[in-house]
Amino acid sequence: MKKLLPVLLLLITPHVFAGPKVEFKTSVGDFVVEVNPEKAPKTVENFLGYVNSGFYDGTIFHRVINNFMVQGGGFTQDMQQKNTKAPIPLESQNGLNNAVYSIAMARTNIPDSATAQFFINVVNNKNLDYPRPDGHGYAVFGMVIKGTETIDKIKVVSTTRKGPFADLPVTPIVIKSAKVISK
């Protein structure tokens, strides 16, 4: 029995990750994201830099596709793209998956092009996990841990096309604020 005790303790004491938490207040409700600096250190540092500077305040969710994802963090209500810092290296090979309610960095077709825009998966998007869809994947860096009902509201809003923007919510979904609530 003495040899089994450490094994039993391991089995009943799961590793609990407790990364920084960011609260988003939006025009349709609030949600909290827990980020994972252990698995995505550069991505989390970049994201928290934008949060701490107030960058996301007043931005919108500008791309909403039910059964895929909701994307925001780059445009104001008048569709002006905000100036960002330099792109960061892609951290898609970190073991985190594009699972429902996970948050990942948006990027162009260039792997190391993510800046401020992020998306929240509203379904399990295995097709975005490394190496899919283009040999590089998308870097997941956290999870919505509270307020998933807000994400569920966002994913079903009516959308339209406006200029180069497809899947733009008819009624803007504004990020009123984003702030770190625990470190």
C-alpha positions in Angstrom: 0.0 0.0 0.0 2.9 2.4 0.7 4.0 2.2 -2.9 0.5 2.9 -4.2 -0.1 6.0 -2.1 1.9 8.5 -4.2 0.3 7.1 -7.4 -3.2 7.5 -5.9 -2.5 11.0 -4.8 -1.4 11.8 -8.4 -4.6 10.4 -9.7 -6.9 12.3 -7.4 -4.9 15.6 -7.5 -5.1 16.8 -11.1 -2.8 19.6 -12.3 -4.8 22.8 -12.3 -3.6 25.6 -14.5 -4.3 29.0 -13.1 -3.1 31.6 -15.6 -4.0 35.3 -15.7 -7.7 36.1 -16.3 -9.0 38.8 -18.6 -12.6 40.1 -18.3 -14.2 41.5 -21.4 -17.3 43.7 -21.0 -19.2 43.9 -24.3 -22.4 45.4 -25.5 -24.1 42.0 -25.3 -22.7 40.7 -22.1 -19.4 39.8 -20.3 -17.0 36.9 -20.5 -13.7 35.9 -18.9 -10.7 34.4 -20.6 -8.0 32.5 -18.8 -4.7 32.6 -20.7 -1.9 30.1 -20.7 1.6 31.7 -20.5 3.2 28.3 -20.0 2.1 27.0 -23.4 2.0 30.2 -25.4 4.4 32.7 -23.6 4.9 35.1 -26.5 1.3 35.1 -27.5 0.1 35.7 -23.9 2.6 38.5 -23.4 1.5 40.2 -26.6 -2.2 39.8 -25.8 -1.8 41.1 -22.2 0.2 44.0 -23.5 -2.8 45.0 -25.7 -5.2 44.5 -22.8 -3.1 46.5 -20.3 -2.8 49.4 -22.8 -6.6 49.6 -23.2 -6.2 48.8 -26.9 -9.3 46.5 -27.1 -11.6 49.1 -25.4 -14.0 50.3 -28.1 -13.1 47.7 -30.7 -15.8 45.4 -32.1 -16.3 41.8 -33.1 -16.1 42.4 -36.9 -16.3 38.8 -38.1 -19.0 36.4 -36.8 -19.6 33.0 -38.4 -21.9 30.7 -36.5 -20.6 27.1 -36.4 -17.0 28.4 -36.8 -15.8 31.4 -34.7 -16.2 35.1 -33.6 -13.3 37.5 -34.3 -12.5 40.8 -32.9 -9.9 43.2 -31.5 -8.8 45.1 -34.5 -11.5 47.6 -35.7 -13.4 50.4 -34.2 -17.2 50.8 -34.7 -16.6 53.0 -37.7 -14.5 50.2 -39.3 -11.2 51.9 -38.8 -8.4 49.5 -38.2 -6.3 50.3 -35.2 -2.5 50.6 -35.4 -0.8 47.6 -33.8 2.6 46.6 -32.6 4.9 44.3 -34.7 3.6 40.8 -35.5 4.6 38.0 -33.2 6.0 34.5 -33.9 3.4 31.8 -34.3 3.0 29.4 -31.3 0.6 26.9 -32.8 2.7 23.8 -31.8 2.0 24.2 -28.1 -0.4 21.3 -27.5 -3.5 23.6 -27.1 -6.4 22.9 -29.5 -8.9 25.1 -31.2 -11.7 23.6 -29.1 -15.1 25.2 -28.4 -14.6 28.4 -26.4 -10.8 28.5 -26.8 -9.2 31.8 -27.8 -6.6 32.0 -30.6 -4.7 34.6 -32.5 -6.0 35.7 -35.9 -3.3 35.9 -38.6 -3.0 36.3 -42.4 -1.7 33.6 -44.7 1.8 34.5 -43.3 2.4 32.3 -40.2 4.2 35.0 -38.1 1.7 37.8 -38.8 -0.6 37.8 -35.7 -0.8 41.2 -33.9 -3.9 42.2 -31.9 -6.9 40.4 -33.5 -8.1 37.2 -31.8 -10.9 34.8 -32.3 -13.0 32.5 -30.1 -13.9 29.1 -31.5 -17.6 28.4 -31.2 -17.2 24.8 -32.2 -14.3 22.3 -32.1 -12.2 23.5 -35.1 -9.7 20.7 -35.4 -9.0 21.9 -38.9 -7.2 24.9 -37.4 -4.9 22.9 -35.1 -1.3 22.5 -36.2 -0.4 21.6 -38.9 -3.8 22.3 -40.6 -5.1 24.1 -42.6 -1.9 25.4 -44.3 1.0 23.6 -42.6 1.1 26.1 -39.7 -2.2 26.1 -37.7 -3.5 28.8 -35.4 -2.1 29.6 -32.0 -4.5 28.9 -29.1 -3.5 30.7 -26.0 -6.4 30.4 -23.6 -10.0 29.5 -22.9 -13.3 31.3 -22.1 -13.9 30.1 -18.5 -16.9 32.3 -17.6 -19.7 33.9 -19.8 -19.9 31.3 -22.5 -23.5 32.4 -22.9 -22.2 35.8 -24.1 -20.2 34.0 -26.8 -23.3 32.0 -27.7 -25.2 35.3 -28.1 -22.5 36.7 -30.4 -22.2 33.7 -32.6 -25.9 33.9 -33.7 -26.3 37.6 -34.5 -27.4 38.7 -37.9 -24.5 39.6 -40.2 -24.1 41.5 -43.4 -21.5 42.4 -46.0 -20.0 46.0 -45.9 -17.2 46.8 -48.3 -14.5 44.2 -47.8 -16.1 42.9 -44.7 -18.2 39.8 -44.9 -19.9 38.4 -41.8 -20.0 41.8 -40.1 -22.7 42.0 -37.3 -25.6 44.2 -38.4 -25.7 45.7 -34.9 -22.1 46.4 -33.7 -20.9 44.2 -30.9 -18.6 46.5 -29.0 -15.9 45.5 -26.5 -16.4 48.2 -23.9 -13.4 47.1 -21.9 -10.9 44.3 -21.4 -8.9 44.2 -18.2 -6.8 41.7 -16.3 -8.8 40.6 -13.2 -6.2 38.2 -11.7 -2.6 37.3 -12.4 
